[in-house]
Amino acid sequence: MTFMSAKPNFHRAKLESGRAVLAPMAGFSDAPFRLLCREFGAAWAVTEMVSSMGVVMNGRKSFEIGEPYEGEPDLVIQLFGSDPQVMAEAGQKLYEEFKPVALDINMGCPVPKIVKNGGGACLLQNPDAAHDLIQALDKAVPVPVSAKIRLGWDKYNAITVAQGLEAGGAACVALHGRTRAQAYTGQADWDKIEEVQSHLKIPLVGSGDITTKELFNERRHKAAGVMIGRGAVGRPFIFSEVIGGMSLGVGDVVRLAYRHALLNVAWYGEDSGMRQMRGVLGQYFKGFAGASQVRGRVTQMVTLEGLRVLLGELFPEVRLEDVEVGADFAGHTAAAHKSGHSSR
Ligand SMILES: Cc1cc2nc3c(=O)[nH]c(=O)nc-3n(C[C@H](O)[C@H](O)[C@H](O)COP(=O)(O)O)c2cc1C
């Protein structure tokens, strides 16, 4: 079955709100983090990348990465791979299982394991292959599809790639303003992002180095939308700040960090949840006197109780007793356990 008729105009409609989008980040953009970013006002949140081959082969881990929390709004699942047929089949399976509002293909990942199989940034070297891949996915699912690209492999060809994606049926393209060769060095080039947008009819979402409200305001006119990745790690409230919300005080940040740990433990179980938190917790404790000592200690914590006691000791004025995961998330955990969801 192919879905060539008009699809819901998800991306453009959401971007009209002026809110920023949570960038997909392997190892970070999981259900607990997506929930926090959505609560603070992210327009939508993209999952960590899911292997299209893994989904087709029924790999549990691949499915789990794309799994929404109960009641997750506007789920967008990102896939990686290079085979159009596999991509189409994986998209169909994920759509049937989780009913995402849109699917996205990773065409920017520089990691050798992904690139050597023709996926991720490798697709930037072959705009025709990128076109065929998005077209196959677009025909396979009833929801809009998008791709996330970089400026190019080692030289700038994002206009050609993005126009090919548009012709292949993409409803939106996200562009990280660096080439694969640049990895994360230098600055993301927002003038090139603006140039690529000017060659497209579909909305482009710019990505790279947005870490403050000021940077967001400076660059937001360069594309239809703005993505925030690293700037949201330990600072999910940046999504509120960029639309005029108040900055959080230290006490609120401490409560938020603890809530993130509660969510992680609910989602992954205590061992995996606290282990995964280690890379994230320290990011919450920055920019105030004594922050580095706090970071050193909180990132050692292996149990939730240990974290609660330590935070109580370090911040005696902050109440943690009433911090909760939130009803939606608790609901998810129950459903997940019923269906055999495992921690990772
Ligand atoms: C740890 C990490 C993991 C990432 N994983 C992905 C990914 O799975 N898919 C993707 O398209 N981009 C991924 N990216 C790129 C980000 O989505 C984003 O484009 C990039 O970090 C630049 O934006 P930022 O400066 O706001 O972080 C990742 C970036 C980081 C730092």
Ligand as a Chemical Component Dictionary entry (heavy atoms), coordinates in Angstrom:
data_LIG
# 
_chem_comp.id                   LIG 
_chem_comp.type                 NON-POLYMER 
_chem_comp.pdbx_formal_charge   0 
_chem_comp.three_letter_code    LIG 
# 
loop_
_chem_comp_atom.comp_id 
_chem_comp_atom.atom_id 
_chem_comp_atom.alt_atom_id 
_chem_comp_atom.type_symbol 
_chem_comp_atom.charge 
_chem_comp_atom.model_Cartn_x 
_chem_comp_atom.model_Cartn_y 
_chem_comp_atom.model_Cartn_z 
_chem_comp_atom.pdbx_ordinal 
LIG C1  C1  C 0 25.649 12.988 21.782 1  
LIG C2  C2  C 0 25.016 13.359 20.477 2  
LIG C3  C3  C 0 24.235 12.437 19.811 3  
LIG C4  C4  C 0 23.644 12.769 18.588 4  
LIG N1  N1  N 0 22.847 11.853 17.992 5  
LIG C5  C5  C 0 22.202 12.183 16.846 6  
LIG C6  C6  C 0 21.292 11.279 16.256 7  
LIG O1  O1  O 0 21.048 10.172 16.748 8  
LIG N2  N2  N 0 20.672 11.679 15.107 9  
LIG C7  C7  C 0 20.911 12.899 14.532 10 
LIG O2  O2  O 0 20.325 13.207 13.484 11 
LIG N3  N3  N 0 21.757 13.777 15.086 12 
LIG C8  C8  C 0 22.392 13.454 16.237 13 
LIG N4  N4  N 0 23.210 14.363 16.829 14 
LIG C9  C9  C 0 23.356 15.712 16.260 15 
LIG C10 C10 C 0 22.360 16.668 16.930 16 
LIG O3  O3  O 0 21.032 16.331 16.608 17 
LIG C11 C11 C 0 22.629 18.130 16.513 18 
LIG O4  O4  O 0 22.402 18.291 15.129 19 
LIG C12 C12 C 0 24.043 18.589 16.818 20 
LIG O5  O5  O 0 24.432 18.200 18.125 21 
LIG C13 C13 C 0 24.185 20.118 16.702 22 
LIG O6  O6  O 0 23.238 20.762 17.490 23 
LIG P1  P1  P 0 23.543 21.315 18.990 24 
LIG O7  O7  O 0 24.738 22.213 18.892 25 
LIG O8  O8  O 0 22.274 22.027 19.360 26 
LIG O9  O9  O 0 23.853 20.125 19.853 27 
LIG C14 C14 C 0 23.832 14.044 18.028 28 
LIG C15 C15 C 0 24.630 14.966 18.706 29 
LIG C16 C16 C 0 25.204 14.647 19.908 30 
LIG C17 C17 C 0 26.028 15.689 20.627 31 
# 
loop_
_chem_comp_bond.comp_id 
_chem_comp_bond.atom_id_1 
_chem_comp_bond.atom_id_2 
_chem_comp_bond.value_order 
_chem_comp_bond.pdbx_ordinal 
LIG C1  C2  SING 1  
LIG C2  C3  SING 2  
LIG C2  C16 DOUB 3  
LIG C3  C4  DOUB 4  
LIG C4  N1  SING 5  
LIG C4  C14 SING 6  
LIG N1  C5  DOUB 7  
LIG C5  C6  SING 8  
LIG C5  C8  SING 9  
LIG C6  O1  DOUB 10 
LIG C6  N2  SING 11 
LIG N2  C7  SING 12 
LIG C7  O2  DOUB 13 
LIG C7  N3  SING 14 
LIG N3  C8  DOUB 15 
LIG C8  N4  SING 16 
LIG N4  C9  SING 17 
LIG N4  C14 SING 18 
LIG C9  C10 SING 19 
LIG C10 O3  SING 20 
LIG C10 C11 SING 21 
LIG C11 O4  SING 22 
LIG C11 C12 SING 23 
LIG C12 O5  SING 24 
LIG C12 C13 SING 25 
LIG C13 O6  SING 26 
LIG O6  P1  SING 27 
LIG P1  O7  DOUB 28 
LIG P1  O8  SING 29 
LIG P1  O9  SING 30 
LIG C14 C15 DOUB 31 
LIG C15 C16 SING 32 
LIG C16 C17 SING 33 
# 
